[in-house]
């Protein structure tokens, strides 16, 4: 019997989050020098995908305060959010493989979230988008 090829668990990057000592000043810097359209501390980059290019999605880019505990106890200065199709299946598979996951899975209007850490303590957010999700109007279109 041949071994079954494992299905991809991650389907893309949902967001990139990093800490800043002075989030407001850093927002201004990114606006001024890189022209990123940032609302509060968040920018959304829209893209198209799928077989016909009609599926629309977005990648979130956001600055967090340096003292946030949202990135977990490891002290990492960044966190990457990965999109997954079936969070429950991915979480169950990772637990079977012996990984330690946060006990909670968060259900929100933006989708479902779960968290793990890599061997160096970097927190990883797993995100299952809601079935029907519309990005906010102010997304930046990627060319």
C-alpha positions as CSV (number, residue, x, y, z in Angstrom):
1,X,0.0,0.0,0.0
2,X,1.4,3.4,-0.9
3,X,1.5,6.2,1.7
4,X,-1.2,8.8,1.3
5,X,0.1,12.2,0.4
6,X,-0.9,14.7,3.2
7,X,-3.3,17.4,2.2
8,X,-2.2,21.0,2.5
9,X,-3.3,22.5,5.7
10,X,-2.4,26.1,5.1
11,X,-3.9,27.7,2.0
12,X,-2.3,31.1,2.3
13,X,-1.2,34.0,4.5
14,X,-4.1,35.8,6.1
15,X,-2.1,38.4,7.9
16,X,1.2,39.7,9.1
17,X,1.2,41.4,12.5
18,X,4.2,43.0,14.3
19,X,4.9,45.0,17.4
20,X,6.0,48.6,17.6
21,X,7.3,50.8,20.5
22,X,5.3,53.7,19.0
23,X,2.6,52.4,16.7
24,X,1.3,55.8,15.7
25,X,4.7,57.0,14.6
26,X,5.3,53.8,12.7
27,X,2.0,54.1,10.9
28,X,3.0,57.6,9.8
29,X,6.3,56.3,8.5
30,X,4.7,53.5,6.5
31,X,2.2,55.9,5.1
32,X,4.7,58.6,4.2
33,X,7.6,56.4,2.8
34,X,5.8,53.4,1.4
35,X,2.4,54.8,0.6
36,X,0.5,52.1,2.5
37,X,-3.1,53.1,3.1
38,X,-3.5,52.4,6.8
39,X,-6.6,53.0,8.8
40,X,-5.9,53.1,12.5
41,X,-3.1,50.5,12.6
42,X,-4.5,48.1,9.9
43,X,-4.0,47.9,6.1
44,X,-5.8,45.4,3.9
45,X,-4.2,44.2,0.7
46,X,-6.8,42.7,-1.7
47,X,-6.0,40.0,-4.3
48,X,-7.7,37.6,-6.6
49,X,-7.3,33.9,-6.8
50,X,-9.0,30.7,-7.7
51,X,-9.0,28.8,-11.0
52,X,-10.7,31.7,-12.8
53,X,-9.2,34.6,-10.9
54,X,-12.7,35.7,-9.6
55,X,-12.2,34.7,-6.0
56,X,-11.4,37.9,-4.0
57,X,-9.5,37.8,-0.8
58,X,-7.2,40.0,1.3
59,X,-4.2,39.9,3.5
60,X,-4.2,41.9,6.7
61,X,-1.1,43.9,7.7
62,X,-1.2,45.4,11.2
63,X,0.9,47.1,13.9
64,X,0.3,46.2,17.6
65,X,1.6,47.9,20.7
66,X,4.9,46.5,22.0
67,X,3.3,45.3,25.2
68,X,0.6,43.3,23.6
69,X,0.1,39.7,24.9
70,X,-1.8,38.7,21.7
71,X,1.4,37.2,20.3
72,X,1.6,34.7,23.2
73,X,4.0,34.3,26.1
74,X,7.1,33.8,24.0
75,X,7.9,37.5,23.5
76,X,8.0,37.3,19.7
77,X,7.9,40.6,18.0
78,X,5.7,39.3,15.1
79,X,2.9,36.8,14.3
80,X,1.8,35.4,11.0
81,X,-1.8,34.4,10.4
82,X,-2.2,31.5,8.1
83,X,-5.5,30.7,6.3
84,X,-6.9,27.2,6.6
85,X,-10.0,25.6,5.0
86,X,-11.1,23.5,8.0
87,X,-9.7,24.7,11.4
88,X,-11.2,21.7,13.3
89,X,-9.5,19.2,11.0
90,X,-6.1,21.0,11.2
91,X,-6.3,21.4,15.0
92,X,-7.1,17.7,15.4
93,X,-4.2,16.7,13.1
94,X,-1.7,18.9,15.0
95,X,-2.8,17.5,18.3
96,X,-2.4,13.9,17.0
97,X,1.1,14.9,16.0
98,X,1.8,15.9,19.6
99,X,1.8,19.7,19.2
100,X,0.5,21.9,22.0
101,X,-2.3,24.3,20.9
102,X,-4.1,26.9,22.8
103,X,-7.1,25.3,24.3
104,X,-9.5,28.0,23.0
105,X,-10.7,28.2,19.4
106,X,-12.3,31.7,18.9
107,X,-15.4,32.1,16.8
108,X,-16.0,35.7,15.5
109,X,-17.7,37.4,12.7
110,X,-14.3,37.4,10.9
111,X,-14.0,33.6,11.1
112,X,-12.5,31.0,13.4
113,X,-9.1,31.3,15.0
114,X,-6.7,28.9,16.7
115,X,-3.1,29.3,17.9
116,X,0.1,27.3,18.1
117,X,3.7,28.2,18.6
118,X,6.7,27.0,16.5
119,X,9.7,25.3,18.3
120,X,11.3,28.8,18.8
121,X,8.2,30.2,20.5
122,X,6.8,32.2,17.6
123,X,3.0,32.3,17.9
124,X,1.1,31.2,14.8
125,X,-2.5,32.1,14.2
126,X,-4.6,29.7,12.2
127,X,-7.6,31.3,10.6
128,X,-10.6,29.7,8.9
129,X,-12.4,32.6,7.1
130,X,-16.2,32.6,7.3
131,X,-17.9,31.0,4.3
132,X,-19.0,34.4,3.0
133,X,-16.6,37.1,3.8
134,X,-16.4,40.6,2.4
135,X,-13.3,42.6,3.0
136,X,-13.9,46.2,4.2
137,X,-14.2,48.9,1.6
138,X,-10.7,50.4,2.2
139,X,-8.6,47.6,1.1
140,X,-5.5,48.3,-1.0
141,X,-5.6,46.6,-4.4
142,X,-2.5,44.6,-5.3
143,X,-1.4,45.1,-8.9
